[in-house]
Amino acid sequence: MKKIFLIFSAIFFVNFSAQKKGKDYSEILKSKNIYEINAFLRDAHPDDPRRSVLKPRVMEMMKDYIKNAKPGDSKVKQMQDWLAMLKRRPSTKISFEEMNANIKKKQIAKYQKELQVGQAAVVYTPSNPQNVYIAPTIATPSAAPAAAIPDAEASEFNMLMADNPVEHKNKTVKILNSLFDNDPNAKECIVMIENKSDCNIIVRMEGIGITKYRLPVPAHGDNSIVVQKGDYLFTSIVCGAQYASQKTIQKPLMVALGSSAKK
């Protein structure tokens, strides 16, 4: 299961060179692929002479893509963002601090909007007890067919998502206060879960004693919760697959779970 850990100084980034990543850019000057050239610009040494050729080339490619894109193309915004960054800097690579700031800014805007409208801004499909499907471990012609597993958490997920207006307002205010709070001595901090799967999930966080939290996270969405700092066991069922991980929470944390799965 793919796990990604991002956000607000919770995780350290280690940047490897292109050689350490095992990427072969020996033929990069022949490339006509936006993503490949973009990756090279992020990985290559600042003094690599190929930059002077490839940066203007990929910028023109991005402009052409935007110009010829069909209405509603989801890649256009990404190309526009990359193009704006390349006009200001050598590549689209951003620092850990910049990434944290961007995520925090988006979260603040999201919860401020929810506070204004008095309800969750996210649109989601309620769960139901229909089967979820888990793909076989090994994708070979002889592999067993995917197993169907009932969604035993459907009712619980729907109940957790159905906050009344007062509960939702109190929760939103608490999350916003945590996002704005930079006090390292605070006893609580925010945890954000990003769900990259096709299934609604519940993430359970069990701490010491009776300290427990449940966070419903819609498919391809995210949700946040303010928790007491400490050691926790995170568990979830993601499209029928079990997830478990121990985490020490002393700073704001984001965990991304799952990848696309059939439901």
N, C-alpha and C positions, 0 to 999 in steps of 0.2 A: 504494500500500500504506500502510495506516495505521500510523504509528509514534508511540509514546508514550514519553516519557522522564520517569521519576520516580525518586526515592529519595535519601536521605542527603546532601543538599547537592551532588549532582552536576549538577543543572540549576537554572536560575533560573526562578521563576514570575513572569510579568508579568500583573497583574490589570488588566483593562480595565473601564471603566464600561459600563453597559448600552447607552449610546448608541454607544460605540466598537465594541461587539460587533454593532451593527446590530439589536439586538432591539427590538421594538416592544411596550412594555408599556402603551400608551395605553388598552387595554380590559381591563387586568388585574383590575380590580374586578369584572368580570362572569365571570371565569374560575371554572370548577369542576374544573380540572385540577391535581392534586397536584404534578406535576412542573413545570408552568408557574409556579405560585405559589412553589414552592420555589426555582426559578431566579431569580424576581424578588427574593425576600428575600436571596439571595446577592449579586445585582448592584446593587440599589438603594442610594441614599445612606442613611446611617444616620438622617437626619432626615426622610426621606420619610414624610409623614403616612399613606400607604396601608399602611404596615407595621402600624399599630395595628389595622387591620381584617383584613388578610390573614394575619397570623401566627396568631391564634386560630382563624381559619377553617380554615387548612390543618392545624392540629393536630387539630381535630375530624374532618376528613376522613381523616387518618391513623388516628385511633382507630377510626373506622367501618370503614375498610379492614381493619384487623387483626381487628376483631370478626367481620366477615363473610367473611373469607378461608377458602378451602378448605384442608384438611389438605395439607401439603407445598408450599404456595405459597411460592416462593423470594423473593417481594417482601416478605414479612412481616418478615424480619430487618432489611431495609433501612429499612422504615417505622419499626420499633421504634428503630433507631439514630438516625434523623432526629428522631423524637419526643423521645427522651432529650436530644438536642443542643438542640432548640428550647426545652426547659424550662430550659436553663442559659444560652442565648445568643440573640442576635437572629436568627441564621440557621444553616443547616447548613454554612456555609463554614468550612473549617479552614485553619490556617496551614500553610506549607511545613514548618515544624519539627514540627508535630503529625502531619502526614502521614508524614514520615520516621520519627518515633518509632513510629507504628502499624505501618508496614511492617516495621521492624526487630524490633519485639516479636513479630509473627507469624512472622517468619523464625526467630527464636531458639526460639520454642515448637516450630516444625516440626522443627528439627534436633535439639533436645533429645529430642523424642519418638523420632526415628529412632535416636538414640544408645542410648536405653533399650531399644528393641525389636530393635536390631541389624540393621535393614533399612530400606529406603526406605519412608516412610509413604505416598507417593503411589501410587494405583492407576491403572494405565494399560493401554491396549490395545497389544500389540506390533505393530510394523509388519510389513507383508508386501508382496511385489512388485506387488500389484494396482495398477491405474492410479489416479492422482490427476487431478482435473479442474480445469482453470483456466478461469474464466469469460471470455467475450469482453470486449475493452476497452470497446467501446461497446454499450450495451444498446438496440438498435433492432430492429424487426421484420426488417430485412434483414441483421442482424449474423450473422457466421459462427457455427456451433455451437461449443460449448466443446470445446477440444482435450484429448484424453486423453494423459497423460504417465506413463510407468512410474515407480514409486518405486524409483530406483536406490540409495537410501540405506537401504533397509529392513534389510538384514543388519547394516550398520554401526551403525544406531541401536540395534537389539536387543543387539548386542555391548557397546556403550557403557553401556547401562542395566543390564547384568547384572554388576554389581560383586560380587565375593565378599565375605563378611562382614568380613574384615580390611581390604580396600581401602576398603569403605564406611565403616567406623569411622574410619579414618585421614582420609578425605576430610571426614567430618562434623565431626570434631574441628578440622580446619583451618578449616572454614567458620565454626564457632562462635567460634573464637579471633579470626577476622577481624571477626566481628560485634561482639564485645566490645572489640576493640582501637580506641582513639581516638587512637593516636599518629600525628600527621601526618607523622612522619619514617619511618614503616614503608615497607618496600620493596614490599610486596604489598597488595592490597585486593580486595574482593569485587565480582564482577559477577553480577547476577541477570537472567535472561532470562524474561520472561513470554510464553507462547505463546497468543495469542487465537484461533488458527485451529483448524480441524477436523483438522489433519494433524500427525503427529509430525514434528519437525524436528531438524536438527543445526546448531548455530551454530558457525561456525569463526572463530577469532580469530588472525590472523597478525600477529606483531610483527616487530621487527628481527632479522635473522639467522635462527636456527633456532627462535626462540621462537614456538611455535604451541600452540593449545588447541582442543579439540573438546568441545562441551557438548550432550548430547541433551536435548531439552525435549519432554515429552509434550503432545499436543493438549489445550488448555484447562488447562494446568498451568504450572509454573515449575520452574526449576532454577538452582543457583548454582555458582560456581567462584571460587577464589582465584587471581589472576593477578599477575604482575609489573607494576608501574606502567610506563606507556609509551604509545607510539602503536601502534594496531592497525587492521587492516582487518577488519571484521566482514562475513561473508558467510553466506547461508543460502538454502535452497530451501523456500519456504512454499507448500504445496499447488501445486507446479509453477511458482510465480513466483519469480524471482530477487530476492534482497535483498543489497545491499552498502552499507556505510557506514563511513567512517573515523572513529575515535574516539580521543581522548586520554584515557587513564585515569590520573588522579592521586587521585581520590576514589571511594568506592563508587558504583556505577552500576547503574541498572536500565533495561532496554530492553524494551519490549513490542512484539511483532511480530504482524502478521496480523490478519485478521478472519475471520468464519465463511466457509468455502468448502466446496463439496461434495467428498466424497471417495468 
